[in-house]
């Protein structure tokens, strides 16, 4: 199992200036710093498409443009594995984005208000900003649900093709003169 950790880049939350010194004002660091962990299961037996290289998810070590690896749907197991990986990734992303939305909203509600604003207006503006990130978390949740639904539809629509068929015994007729 390969785990890829993507740490936040230097200055990603506005805490560093161009010359490397830290800014000292009251509004730095409002963005939560979190990384995205992606687990790609590269081993296992059975279906085609299970042989993934460690680099990029493609056999031969080439770089893939896909986070989940190259989608290869050669068997029902490949479809199930891909849908499970999508579900797991989107569920993790949804949890992280929902948490980030709450943190962002709390941080913005504590920021200095604009001149002429009262506390309630500042909190309403913070809630408006946080709501957008919460909507993206809801989209990730919907993507996870639809990945499960896609596998359900696949099993329902192609169940007759996936069901093992009874094998007939091969009849041999010996050659006679």
Secondary structure, DSSP 8 states (H G I E B T S, - for coil): -EEEEE---TTTTS-B-TTS-B--STTTT-S----EEEEE----SSSTT----TTTTSTTS---S-TT-----SSHHHHHHHHHHHHHHHHHHHHHHHHHHHHHHHHHHTS---TT--HHHHHHHHHHHHHHHHHHHHHHHHHHHHHHHHHHHHHHHTHHHHS--------------
